[in-house]
Amino acid sequence: MQRVVTAELDLELGSSVDLIFQITAAQGNPLVGEQLTFTQGDRTYTPTEIVDQSGSRLHRLLGEAGRLDVRYEATVDGQAASARTSDLEAITYLRPSRYCQSDEVFQQARRQFKGLQGHDLIAAVSEFVATSTTYTPGLSQGTDSAVTTLMTGQGVCRDYAHVVIALLRAMDMPARYAACFAPGLQPMDFHAVAEAYLDGAWYVIDGTRLANRRSLVRIATGRDAADCAFLSYHGGYVGLKRMRVDAWTVPDDVEGVDGLTPAALDGLETPAPASDDPSADDFLELVQLA
């Protein structure tokens, strides 16, 4: 399965500022082409790449005042290699974190999911979050946590992921947050899902059920959204003037993806791949992030 992913960010920098981006496909994804550029007028920045223990790729640069254009495009062909999880990682993903307060939801989780383990627990948590939360773009705040979302019953993908993670950790199952590109997602944006650790493997849980899990491309992995922000900055003002994210799966019978866009695919007499269709995903089945 070949997927094309893109991201465009137009930023306005008020002064010299330290910028850290997480917008590229994570290490381990089988890339057949990739381009990442940071331009400011005639100037092109060369960022420092930092790879964390989970394979997330951070790109850091010191930007100067003015408009900064960020462009990313990559073609991913096939499934990412599964990295071994250390005992330390598993322990880390059992602990409460900034947005996933498993200690605060402990009593609710223990009452609601009493006696459930393994796949049954994953399925029950996934179903509960999917049916008890309403997807509401624009109403969620960047500081909302799993506790907030459980109280309000609304949020966006990051909020769904935080609730799943908090409930699973409260039930002694390691769980983590993953930012990703999601072909077929509507509305299109960076996407967030949870992952549960069971029998030596990580399985994806998408409480929103707005994307097919088999087509996802990992960007970053962490305890919660605080570890996986697409942009963080220090030392100055940064305004996000425009952002566009896109991702799509190339049909098997289409040759060559250079310059291929979703609009171009619409003009072909080729149906969209099932991997782009959320309704083709059995969300209670165990699926690993490809």
Helices and strands as residue ranges (DSSP letters): E 2-13, E 17-21, E 31-40, E 43-45, E 48-51, E 57-63, E 66-77, H 87-92, H 106-112, H 118-132, E 134-135, H 146-152, E 154-155, H 157-170, E 175-181, E 191-198, E 201-205, G 213-215, E 217-222, G 225-227, E 231-234, E 238-250, H 262-266, G 274-276, G 278-280
